Amino acid sequence: MPRVHVPASLHLPAPVTGNRSAVVVMQGLGGPKDHRERAYGAFLAERGYIALVPDSFAGRSIRWRFDDIRALFLTESMMLADAFAALRYLAGRPDVDPRRVFIIGFSYGGMISVLTAYRQLADLFLPGGPRFAGHVSYYGCSIPRLEDPRTTGSPVLMLLARRDRNVCPERSEQIAADLQIGGSPTHLETFDAYHQWDGDDVKARHVLFNLRRCRMHLDRRNEVFDECTGLRMRGMVSRAVLIAMSVDPKGYTIQQDLETQRVSDRLLLSLLRNATHAGNESAFLPERLHSPAPATVSSGTSRIHHRRGSDEVRHEEYHDNP
C-alpha cells in the first residue's frame, strides 16, 4: 500500500536531557487546533514531556470544513495507523524512553486513545513493537466495543462531561468495564460540564449533529458491525451509511469551563507521573493529584494564554501504513 506522509508538530522541553517521557496528542474532528492540541503539546513540554501532535487531515489532503463530512473521509483505521506510527517514531528517538510513551486524545481522538489500549489493535497496527504506557481520553466518543477485551495492561483515564450529548455515559461505563476486565486499570471521571470544556468557546455553541447513538462492534477478525442493525461495515460507502443512520439531529453543546479544565489536566498529569514512576496500579492515587513543577521552556510558550512559541515547535514527518 502507498505510504502516507503525516506532518506533525513536535514540542520539546528545554533543555532535552536524558531519556524523557513522551506523549502523542491525537486530534478531534476539527483537526489540530492551536488552542487545544498544539496548546497541550506546549503545556506538556513545559512540564518536561516531549509531545507529538500529528495532523491526520493534512496527511491525506482532507480539507472539508464540517466535522461530520470529515468523519466520512478520515476513518478510525487511519487515525489508529497514525497513532501507532507516532508511537514508533517517538520510541525510536534517542531522547525518549520507549517504555514511557503515552497517548491522549480529544473527542474523536479520545476514542482513538482508548482503542490503542486493546491488544488486538496494537498487534494489528504495530506487531511486535512498543506499547503505550498510558491512555487519556478527553470526552472521547463512545462508539466501538470489542469482542476481545484484552488490553496491553496500561492504565486508561476517561474524562467525560455530564452535559455532553455527543457521548453516551452508559456505553462509556461499559467500555470502561471492558478495559478493566481486559487487564487495564481504568478510571472514568465525569464533570458537570459540556463537550470540549478545554476549548475557546466562552459562550455556548450548538453543533448540529451528535454521535451518541452510534454503536459499533469489532469482532476478533477485525470486522466491524453496526450493533443496531447487525450490518457489516464493508468500506467507505457502507461506513458513511451506517454513521448517517446513527446520527442524532439534536446535536450537542460546546462550552469552555476553566475549572473543569484545571481539574482534568491535573488528572492527566497525575496519570503521566504515577504510571511513569509508580507503576500502573498507582496511576490514579488521589494523594498524587498535583502538577509537577514546570520545566523551563526557552520559547516562553504559555498554556494559559494559548501562545505557541516557534523556537520549540518543530515540524516533522513520519510514515504509516494504514
Secondary structure as the mmCIF struct_conf table of DSSP 4:
data_model
#
loop_
_struct_conf.conf_type_id
_struct_conf.id
_struct_conf.beg_label_comp_id
_struct_conf.beg_label_asym_id
_struct_conf.beg_label_seq_id
_struct_conf.end_label_comp_id
_struct_conf.end_label_asym_id
_struct_conf.end_label_seq_id
STRN STRN1 VAL A 4 HIS A 11
BEND BEND1 ALA A 14 PRO A 15
BEND BEND2 GLY A 18 ASN A 19
STRN STRN2 ARG A 20 MET A 26
TURN_TY1_P TURN_TY1_P1 LEU A 29 GLY A 30
TURN_TY1_P TURN_TY1_P2 ASP A 34 ARG A 36
HELX_RH_AL_P HELX_RH_AL_P1 GLU A 37 GLU A 46
TURN_TY1_P TURN_TY1_P3 ARG A 47 GLY A 48
STRN STRN3 ILE A 50 PRO A 54
TURN_TY1_P TURN_TY1_P4 SER A 56 PHE A 57
HELX_RH_3T_P HELX_RH_3T_P1 ALA A 58 ARG A 60
TURN_TY1_P TURN_TY1_P5 SER A 61 SER A 61
BEND BEND3 ARG A 65 PHE A 66
HELX_RH_AL_P HELX_RH_AL_P2 ASP A 67 PHE A 73
BEND BEND4 LEU A 74 LEU A 74
HELX_RH_AL_P HELX_RH_AL_P3 GLU A 76 ALA A 91
TURN_TY1_P TURN_TY1_P6 GLY A 92 GLY A 92
BEND BEND5 ARG A 93 ARG A 93
TURN_TY1_P TURN_TY1_P7 PRO A 94 ASP A 95
STRN STRN4 VAL A 96 PHE A 106
TURN_TY1_P TURN_TY1_P8 SER A 107 SER A 107
HELX_RH_AL_P HELX_RH_AL_P4 TYR A 108 LEU A 115
TURN_TY1_P TURN_TY1_P9 THR A 116 ALA A 117
STRN STRN5 TYR A 118 TYR A 118
HELX_RH_AL_P HELX_RH_AL_P5 ARG A 119 PHE A 125
BEND BEND6 LEU A 126 LEU A 126
TURN_TY1_P TURN_TY1_P10 PRO A 127 GLY A 128
BEND BEND7 GLY A 129 GLY A 129
BEND BEND8 ALA A 133 ALA A 133
STRN STRN6 HIS A 135 TYR A 138
BEND BEND9 TYR A 139 TYR A 139
STRN STRN7 PRO A 144 LEU A 146
BEND BEND10 GLU A 147 GLU A 147
STRN STRN8 THR A 151 THR A 151
BEND BEND11 GLY A 153 GLY A 153
STRN STRN9 VAL A 156 ALA A 161
TURN_TY1_P TURN_TY1_P11 ARG A 162 ARG A 163
TURN_TY1_P TURN_TY1_P12 ARG A 165 ASN A 166
BEND BEND12 VAL A 167 VAL A 167
HELX_RH_AL_P HELX_RH_AL_P6 PRO A 169 GLY A 182
TURN_TY1_P TURN_TY1_P13 GLY A 183 GLY A 183
STRN STRN10 THR A 186 PHE A 191
BEND BEND13 ASP A 192 ALA A 193
STRN STRN11 HIS A 195 HIS A 195
TURN_TY1_P TURN_TY1_P14 TRP A 197 ASP A 198
BEND BEND14 GLY A 199 ASP A 200
BEND BEND15 VAL A 202 LYS A 203
STRN STRN12 ARG A 205 VAL A 207
BEND BEND16 LEU A 208 LEU A 208
STRN STRN13 ASN A 210 ASN A 210
TURN_TY1_P TURN_TY1_P15 ARG A 212 ARG A 213
STRN STRN14 MET A 216 LEU A 218
TURN_TY1_P TURN_TY1_P16 ARG A 220 ARG A 221
BEND BEND17 ASN A 222 ASN A 222
STRN STRN15 VAL A 224 ASP A 226
TURN_TY1_P TURN_TY1_P17 GLU A 227 THR A 229
STRN STRN16 ARG A 232 ARG A 232
BEND BEND18 GLY A 235 GLY A 235
HELX_RH_AL_P HELX_RH_AL_P7 MET A 236 SER A 246
STRN STRN17 ASP A 248 ASP A 248
TURN_TY1_P TURN_TY1_P18 PRO A 249 LYS A 250
STRN STRN18 TYR A 252 ILE A 254
HELX_RH_AL_P HELX_RH_AL_P8 LEU A 258 HIS A 277
TURN_TY1_P TURN_TY1_P19 ALA A 278 ALA A 278
HELX_RH_3T_P HELX_RH_3T_P2 ASN A 280 SER A 282
TURN_TY1_P TURN_TY1_P20 ALA A 283 PHE A 284
HELX_RH_3T_P HELX_RH_3T_P3 PRO A 286 ARG A 288
BEND BEND19 HIS A 290 HIS A 290
HELX_LH_PP_P HELX_LH_PP_P1 SER A 291 THR A 296
TURN_TY1_P TURN_TY1_P21 SER A 298 SER A 299
STRN STRN19 SER A 302 SER A 302
TURN_TY1_P TURN_TY1_P22 ARG A 303 HIS A 306
STRN STRN20 ARG A 307 ARG A 307
HELX_RH_3T_P HELX_RH_3T_P4 SER A 310 GLU A 312
STRN STRN21 VAL A 313 ASP A 320
#
